[in-house]
């Protein structure tokens, strides 16, 4: 029987129910901390043991707070739309807060610190970047981190990729009929594709596909020569379109065509709507071809890769071209275009050394993002495709003012309220981008770095240009700037509306 979506009778948000659900999420998060805790215990001699203390303390605090919230705020009422929005937005913020504890305690026990507020801004930024699959980092000596911390960074990506709230839907049946409200707020994109009548089953199917594809990539990377640890961490970063690596030079450290090709393929897969993968696994491979967003996604990739290959082989930077062979240009251009458009942020080449046109193309792609229903961030291809179609319809209306010219996505007519939602999203996205860029410039960044840092965090990409380029990090950003960019990551991951609605008085008014 299909799940009913009953709206609770109260008008204001039921804070007790929200806190109860957040408690469940924290219990899930504490369970996830057991994996790096075991790694820290196993490597306590080699890595010094400070990370073991950090994870033990983080696990205890997270579990106790989660259990306390669950026991003291239990409610039999179902989640409504307002509670669903509040749980998702606050859930990500709270998850990042408690997810930052291992970084914070590890630095405290290692006697490394710059004051609590400054240190907390570093740790919260890193945790938010992980869970929102942004991949922006404040860490410089990645290879000096302990295995437990490296694994935790990558695990936060993997959990955030499909959504820790969707994970909770899959394994916490106590959420009951409120599941659809959480799913609506969490799943990215303007279209929510329910694969089964029950939302919990949908979440399990999506996670099943996610785990299966992750296992395949992990095996291929290991067969190519990566250690199991590196293969797992880079798989987590790829499938979540996150970008955290165990190497300072990211994937470029390996200088391997094989690794480049494998990761390109799986970044492309991760940037595709996962419901299409589910249908393909059931034998419906034509679902890819039938999907207009997927065709637009593929065409964009093809054109941008071709343009950058041509530009890097013909335009001179200094006294020479960047690449003197088609194979080399295609390899690096393909990797970087797929990495940026899927918002993964892995790198094999410092693209700040490319011609201006190639850099401009990559910056434009930062606004695109992956497909709706993928683990990628950004505006999503389906929105941009519909905006293009809307522009074409407006031109046709000038020629045929009395004609009925609906916007179509494939064979389906897109309702006007959906188009209004997309137009509103587009202007909000651009408006927030402009405001935050101005604020970051006021904090001392040059204009290119300010704009790049803003779009790289709002689009959940990670590396940008200028002082936040592919070989730099965000450590130099002022403390206030780190918190602002952390908020931008949350906005990008939850696609603006889910977060901004928290500031609407109507949500809290009884």
C-alpha positions in Angstrom: 0.0 0.0 0.0 1.3 3.4 -0.9 2.5 5.5 2.0 0.1 8.2 3.1 1.4 11.7 3.7 -0.6 13.0 6.6 0.0 16.6 7.7 0.0 17.1 11.5 -2.7 19.3 12.9 -0.4 21.8 14.5 0.6 25.0 12.6 4.1 25.7 14.1 7.1 23.3 13.9 6.9 20.6 16.5 10.4 21.1 18.0 10.1 18.1 20.2 9.6 15.9 17.1 12.5 17.6 15.3 14.9 17.0 18.3 13.8 13.4 18.5 14.7 12.8 14.8 18.0 14.7 15.2 18.8 12.4 18.1 18.3 9.4 15.8 20.6 10.9 13.3 23.3 11.5 15.9 23.0 7.8 16.9 23.6 6.9 13.3 26.6 9.3 13.1 28.1 7.8 16.3 27.9 4.4 14.7 29.8 5.6 11.7 32.6 6.9 14.0 33.2 3.3 15.0 35.0 2.5 11.7 37.7 5.2 12.0 37.9 4.4 15.8 38.8 0.8 15.0 41.4 2.0 12.4 42.9 4.3 15.1 43.0 1.4 17.6 44.7 -0.9 15.1 47.3 1.8 14.1 47.7 3.3 17.6 51.4 2.6 17.7 52.2 3.8 14.2 50.1 6.9 14.3 50.7 8.0 17.9 47.3 7.3 19.5 46.0 10.9 19.7 43.4 10.1 17.0 42.2 7.1 19.1 41.5 9.3 22.1 39.8 11.8 19.7 37.4 9.2 18.2 36.6 7.6 21.5 35.6 10.9 23.0 33.8 12.0 19.8 31.8 8.7 19.7 30.8 9.0 23.4 29.7 12.6 23.2 27.7 12.0 19.9 26.1 8.9 21.1 25.1 10.3 24.6 23.7 13.5 23.1 21.8 11.5 20.4 20.4 9.0 23.0 19.4 11.7 25.4 17.5 13.5 22.7 15.8 10.3 21.6 14.7 9.3 25.1 13.6 12.8 26.3 11.8 14.0 23.2 10.0 10.9 21.9 6.8 11.7 20.1 4.2 9.6 18.4 3.2 12.3 16.0 4.2 12.0 12.3 6.6 14.4 10.6 4.9 17.1 8.5 6.3 19.2 5.8 7.6 21.9 8.2 9.2 19.3 10.4 10.8 17.6 7.4 12.4 20.8 6.2 13.6 21.6 9.7 15.1 18.1 10.3 17.0 18.1 7.0 18.5 21.6 7.3 19.3 21.3 11.0 20.3 17.7 10.5 23.1 18.7 8.2 24.3 21.5 10.4 24.2 19.4 13.6 25.9 16.5 11.8 28.7 18.7 10.7 29.0 20.1 14.2 29.4 16.7 15.8 31.4 15.4 12.8 34.0 18.1 13.5 34.7 16.7 16.9 37.3 14.1 15.8 39.3 16.9 14.0 39.0 19.2 17.0 40.0 16.7 19.7 42.8 15.2 17.5 44.3 18.7 17.3 43.8 19.3 21.1 45.4 16.0 22.1 48.3 16.6 19.6 48.7 20.0 21.2 48.2 21.9 18.0 45.9 24.9 18.3 45.3 28.5 17.5 42.6 29.4 20.0 39.2 27.6 20.3 37.2 29.8 17.9 39.8 29.8 15.2 40.4 26.1 15.6 36.7 25.3 15.6 36.2 27.3 12.4 38.9 25.1 10.8 37.3 21.8 12.0 33.7 22.8 11.3 34.7 23.9 7.8 36.4 20.6 7.1 33.4 18.6 8.5 30.8 20.6 6.6 32.9 20.3 3.4 33.0 16.5 3.9 29.3 15.9 4.6 28.2 18.3 1.8 30.6 16.6 -0.6 32.3 19.9 -1.3 35.9 18.8 -1.0 37.3 22.2 0.0 39.9 21.8 2.6 41.8 23.8 5.2 44.5 21.1 5.5 47.8 21.4 3.7 49.9 18.3 4.7 47.3 15.7 3.8 49.8 12.8 3.7 50.9 13.6 7.3 47.4 12.9 8.7 46.7 9.6 10.5 44.8 6.9 8.7 41.8 7.3 11.0 41.5 11.0 10.2 41.9 10.4 6.5 39.3 7.6 6.5 36.9 9.9 8.5 37.3 12.7 5.9 36.4 10.3 3.1 33.6 8.5 5.0 31.9 11.9 5.6 31.9 12.3 1.8 30.4 8.9 1.2 27.7 9.4 3.8 26.9 12.8 2.6 26.8 11.8 -1.1 23.5 9.9 -1.0 22.4 11.9 2.0 22.7 11.0 5.7 19.0 11.8 6.0 18.2 9.3 3.3 20.4 6.8 5.1 18.3 7.3 8.2 15.2 6.7 6.2 16.6 3.4 5.0 17.5 2.1 8.4 15.2 3.9 10.9 11.6 2.7 10.4 10.6 4.7 13.4 10.4 7.7 11.1 7.2 6.2 9.8 4.8 8.2 7.6 7.0 11.3 7.9 9.5 9.7 5.5 8.1 11.4 2.4 8.5 14.9 4.0 12.2 14.2 4.7 12.7 12.7 1.2 11.1 15.8 -0.5 13.5 18.1 1.4 16.6 16.0 0.9 16.7 14.5 -2.6 18.3 17.1 -4.9 16.7 18.5 -8.1 13.2 19.8 -9.1 11.9 16.3 -9.7 11.6 13.5 -7.1 11.6 10.1 -8.7 10.0 7.6 -6.4 11.1 4.1 -7.5 8.7 2.3 -5.1 5.5 3.2 -3.3 7.2 3.2 0.2 9.8 5.9 0.8 11.9 3.7 3.1 12.2 1.1 0.4 13.1 3.8 -2.2 15.9 4.9 0.1 17.2 1.3 0.5 17.2 0.8 -3.2 19.1 4.0 -3.9 21.6 3.1 -1.2 21.9 -0.4 -2.6 22.8 1.0 -6.1 25.2 3.4 -4.4 27.0 0.6 -2.5 27.1 -1.7 -5.5 28.7 0.8 -7.8 31.1 1.9 -5.0 32.2 -1.7 -4.6 33.0 -2.1 -8.3 35.1 1.1 -8.4 36.9 0.1 -5.2 37.9 -3.3 -6.8 39.0 -1.7 -10.0 41.3 0.8 -8.2 42.8 -2.0 -6.1 43.4 -4.1 -9.2 45.2 -1.1 -10.8 47.7 -1.0 -7.9 46.2 1.3 -5.2 46.3 0.0 -1.7 43.0 -1.1 -0.2 43.0 2.0 2.0 43.6 4.4 -0.8 41.1 2.6 -3.1 38.4 2.9 -0.4 39.0 6.5 0.3 39.1 7.6 -3.4 36.0 5.5 -4.1 34.2 7.4 -1.3 35.4 10.7 -2.8 34.4 9.7 -6.3 31.0 8.2 -5.7 30.0 11.1 -3.4 31.4 13.6 -6.0 33.4 14.9 -3.0 37.1 15.1 -3.8 38.9 14.5 -0.6 42.1 12.6 -1.4 44.8 10.8 0.7 47.5 12.6 -1.4 48.6 16.3 -1.4 48.4 16.3 -5.3 45.1 14.4 -5.4 44.8 11.9 -8.2 47.7 13.6 -10.0 50.0 12.0 -7.4 49.6 8.6 -9.1 50.3 9.9 -12.7 48.4 6.9 -14.0 46.2 6.8 -17.1 44.4 3.7 -15.8 43.4 5.5 -12.5 42.4 8.6 -14.5 40.1 6.6 -16.8 38.5 4.6 -14.0 37.8 7.7 -11.9 36.5 9.6 -14.9 34.0 6.9 -15.6 32.8 6.7 -12.0 32.6 10.5 -11.6 30.4 10.5 -14.7 28.2 7.7 -13.2 28.0 9.6 -9.9 26.9 12.7 -11.7 24.0 10.9 -13.3 20.5 10.4 -11.8 20.7 7.2 -9.7 17.2 6.2 -10.7 18.5 5.7 -14.2 21.2 3.4 -12.8 18.6 1.4 -10.9 16.6 1.0 -14.1 19.7 0.0 -16.1 20.5 -2.7 -13.5 17.0 -4.1 -14.1 17.7 -4.3 -17.8 16.3 -1.0 -19.0 19.4 0.5 -20.6 17.4 2.7 -22.9 16.3 4.8 -20.0 19.6 6.7 -20.3 18.8 7.6 -24.0 15.2 8.5 -23.2 16.2 10.9 -20.5 16.5 14.5 -21.8 18.6 15.6 -18.9 21.1 12.8 -19.4 21.4 13.7 -23.1 22.0 17.3 -22.2 24.6 16.2 -19.6 26.5 14.1 -22.1 26.4 16.8 -24.8 27.7 19.5 -22.4 30.6 17.2 -21.4 31.5 16.4 -25.1 31.4 20.1 -26.2 33.4 21.4 -23.2 36.1 18.7 -23.4 36.5 19.3 -27.1 36.8 23.1 -26.6 39.4 22.7 -23.9 41.4 20.2 -25.9 41.5 22.6 -28.9 42.3 25.6 -26.7 45.2 23.9 -24.7 46.7 22.6 -28.0 46.6 25.9 -29.9 46.6 28.8 -27.5 50.1 29.7 -26.1 50.7 30.3 -22.4 54.0 32.1 -22.3 56.1 30.8 -25.2 54.5 27.4 -25.7 51.2 25.5 -25.8 50.1 23.6 -22.7 49.8 20.2 -24.5 51.5 19.2 -27.7 49.7 15.9 -28.3 46.0 15.1 -28.6 46.1 12.1 -26.3 47.6 14.1 -23.4 45.2 17.0 -23.9 42.2 14.7 -24.1 43.3 12.9 -20.9 43.7 15.9 -18.7 40.8 17.9 -20.3 38.4 15.0 -19.9 39.4 14.4 -16.2 39.1 18.1 -15.2 35.9 18.7 -17.1 34.2 15.7 -15.6 35.6 16.5 -12.2 34.3 20.0 -12.2 30.9 19.4 -13.8 30.1 16.6 -11.4 31.3 18.8 -8.5 33.9 16.2 -7.5 36.9 18.5 -7.5 39.6 15.9 -8.0 42.6 17.1 -9.9 45.4 15.7 -12.1 46.7 19.0 -13.5 46.9 22.6 -12.2 44.3 24.2 -14.5 45.4 27.7 -13.5 48.3 27.1 -16.0 45.7 26.6 -18.8 44.7 29.4 -21.2 42.1 31.9 -20.1 39.3 30.4 -22.2 39.8 27.0 -20.7 39.7 28.4 -17.2 36.6 30.3 -18.1 34.9 27.2 -19.3 35.7 25.4 -16.0 34.3 28.3 -14.0 31.0 28.2 -16.1 30.8 24.5 -15.4 30.9 25.2 -11.7 27.4 26.6 -12.0 26.1 23.5 -13.8 26.6 20.7 -11.3 25.4 17.1 -11.9 22.0 15.7 -12.8 19.0 15.8 -10.5 19.0 12.7 -8.3 22.8 12.4 -8.5 25.3 13.0 -5.7 26.5 16.1 -7.5 25.8 19.7 -6.4 25.4 22.9 -8.4 22.2 24.1 -10.1 21.6 20.7 -11.9 21.4 20.2 -15.6 17.7 19.8 -15.7 17.2 23.3 -14.3 19.5 24.8 -16.9 17.9 22.8 -19.7 14.5 24.0 -18.7 15.7 27.6 -18.5 17.1 27.3 -22.0 13.7 25.9 -23.2 11.9 28.7 -21.4 14.0 31.3 -23.2 13.3 29.6 -26.6 9.6 29.6 -25.9 9.6 33.3 -25.0 11.3 34.0 -28.4 8.7 32.0 -30.2 5.9 33.9 -28.4 7.2 37.1 -29.9 6.6 35.5 -33.3 3.3 33.7 -32.4 1.7 35.8 -29.6 -1.5 33.8 -29.6 0.0 30.3 -29.7 -0.1 28.0 -26.7 3.6 27.1 -26.2 4.2 25.0 -23.2 7.7 24.1 -21.9 8.3 20.4 -22.4 10.8 18.0 -20.9 10.8 15.0 -23.2 7.1 14.2 -23.8 5.9 15.8 -20.5 4.6 19.4 -20.2 6.4 21.2 -17.3 3.8 22.9 -15.1 4.1 26.6 -14.7 4.6 26.3 -10.9 7.7 24.2 -11.6 9.1 26.8 -14.0 8.4 29.5 -11.4 10.3 27.5 -8.8 13.3 27.1 -11.2 13.3 30.7 -12.1 13.2 31.7 -8.4 16.0 29.2 -7.7 18.2 30.6 -10.5 17.8 34.3 -9.3 18.3 33.3 -5.7 21.5 31.4 -6.6 22.9 34.2 -8.6 21.9 36.8 -6.0 23.5 34.9 -3.1 26.6 34.3 -5.2 26.9 38.0 -5.8 26.3 39.0 -2.2 28.8 36.4 -0.7 31.4 37.4 -3.3 31.2 41.0 -2.1 31.4 39.9 1.5 34.5 37.7 0.9 36.1 40.5 -1.0 35.5 42.8 2.0 37.2 40.3 4.2 40.4 40.7 2.1 40.3 38.3 -0.8 40.9 39.5 -4.3 37.9 39.5 -6.6 38.8 36.4 -8.5 39.5 34.4 -5.3 36.3 35.8 -3.7 34.1 34.8 -6.6 35.9 31.4 -7.0 35.6 30.5 -3.3 31.9 31.4 -3.3 30.9 29.4 -6.4 33.2 26.5 -5.4 31.4 26.2 -2.1 27.9 27.0 -3.3 28.4 24.5 -6.1 30.0 21.9 -3.7 33.0 21.7 -6.0 36.0 22.5 -3.8 38.9 23.9 -5.8 38.5 27.3 -7.5 40.9 29.9 -8.9 43.2 32.4 -7.4 44.2 31.8 -3.8 41.8 28.8 -3.6 43.0 27.2 -6.7 43.6 23.5 -7.3 47.0 23.4 -5.6 45.9 25.8 -2.7 43.5 25.4 0.2 41.1 27.5 2.3 43.3 27.8 5.4 44.0 31.5 4.8 40.3 32.5 4.7 39.5 34.6 7.8 37.5 32.9 10.6 34.2 34.7 9.7 34.8 33.8 6.0 35.1 30.1 6.9 31.7 30.1 8.6 30.1 32.0 5.7 31.5 29.5 3.2 30.4 26.6 5.4 26.9 28.1 5.2 27.3 28.3 1.4 28.2 24.6 1.3 24.9 23.8 3.2 22.9 26.1 0.8 24.4 24.3 -2.2 23.9 20.8 -0.9 20.3 21.4 0.1 19.6 23.6 -2.9 18.8 26.9 -1.2 15.1 26.6 -0.4 15.3 24.0 2.2 17.8 26.1 4.2 16.4 29.6 3.5 12.9 28.5 4.6 14.2 28.2 8.2 14.5 32.0 8.2 10.8 32.5 7.3 8.8 33.6 10.3 5.8 31.6 9.0 7.6 28.3 9.6 7.9 29.0 13.4 4.6 30.9 13.9 1.8 29.1 15.6 
